[in-house]
């Protein structure tokens, strides 16, 4: 029971961070990079790992480290979608190298855990649809 409650709290917090990043990205006083960095911090909390160290890993390594860390597989889809959204944010601000890295990390995690993920899943509409669908399932 405690483990399930903890997992649901992690998922809810990551989902809330994704929604906040969407709202923040639409605000005029923030850059897309600010939204990406907020999401990256949430990924660090969700994995219970040092987010800076985790996100510095190659796409090949990040999924392995998440697996070894014991991160629940149900959280990994939120992580992958968060990183794909970060990729979109970095691309909006012209940081193509970081955008490319986050996209590759997102797809590596999705592939490792069997999540269906496509480039267009980073659109605000796709993210909202995913969160709405997931919240209904929980």
CORPEUR-V746893 format. One record per pair of residues at least 24 apart in sequence whose ideal C-beta (glycine too) atoms are under 8 Angstrom apart, sorted by the first residue. I is the first residue (numbers start at 0). GAP is how many residues later the second one is. D is the distance in Angstrom with one decimal. If there is no record, write none. Layout:
# CORPEUR-V746893
I/GAP/D, I/GAP/D
This chain:
# CORPEUR-V746893
6/65/5.4, 6/67/6.6, 6/68/7.2, 7/130/6.5, 9/36/5.5, 9/62/7.5, 9/65/5.7, 10/63/6.7, 10/64/6.2, 10/67/6.3, 10/123/7.6, 10/127/7.1, 12/29/7.0, 12/32/6.9, 12/33/7.1, 13/28/5.6, 13/29/7.6, 13/31/7.9, 13/32/4.8, 13/61/6.8, 13/64/4.4, 13/65/7.3, 13/68/6.7, 14/63/6.6, 14/116/5.3, 14/119/6.9, 14/120/7.0, 16/24/7.9, 16/25/3.5, 16/65/7.3, 17/24/7.7, 17/60/7.2, 17/63/7.1, 17/64/5.9, 17/67/6.7, 17/109/6.1, 17/113/6.4, 18/109/8.0, 18/112/6.5, 20/64/6.6, 20/68/7.5, 21/63/7.9, 21/102/5.4, 21/105/6.4, 21/106/7.3, 24/64/6.5, 24/99/8.0, 30/62/5.8, 31/56/7.8, 31/57/3.9, 31/58/7.1, 31/60/4.0, 31/61/4.7, 32/56/6.4, 32/57/6.6, 32/60/4.8, 32/62/6.9, 34/54/5.0, 35/49/7.7, 35/50/4.2, 35/53/3.8, 35/54/5.5, 35/66/7.5, 38/43/4.8, 38/44/7.8, 38/46/6.2, 38/47/5.2, 38/50/7.7, 39/42/8.0, 39/46/6.1, 41/40/6.6, 42/36/5.5, 42/39/5.4, 42/40/6.8, 45/25/7.4, 45/29/5.6, 45/32/6.9, 45/33/6.1, 46/24/5.0, 46/28/7.7, 46/32/6.8, 54/28/8.0, 54/47/7.8, 54/50/7.2, 56/48/7.5, 58/42/7.4, 58/45/3.9, 58/46/5.0, 58/48/7.2, 58/49/3.9, 59/48/6.5, 61/43/4.9, 61/46/5.9, 61/47/6.4, 62/45/4.8, 62/46/4.9, 62/48/7.4, 62/49/3.7, 62/50/7.5, 63/48/7.7, 65/43/6.4, 65/46/7.8, 66/45/6.8, 72/40/5.5, 75/33/5.6, 75/34/7.9, 75/36/7.7, 75/37/4.5, 75/39/6.9, 76/33/7.3, 76/36/7.0, 76/38/4.6, 77/56/8.0, 78/30/5.9, 79/26/4.7, 79/27/7.5, 79/29/4.3, 79/30/4.3, 79/33/7.5, 79/35/5.7, 79/37/5.7, 80/25/7.2, 80/36/7.0, 80/40/6.4, 80/41/7.7, 80/46/6.6, 80/49/6.2, 81/24/7.9, 82/26/7.1, 83/33/6.5, 83/35/7.8, 83/37/6.0, 83/38/4.5, 84/37/5.1, 84/42/6.1, 86/35/6.4, 87/34/4.2, 87/35/7.8
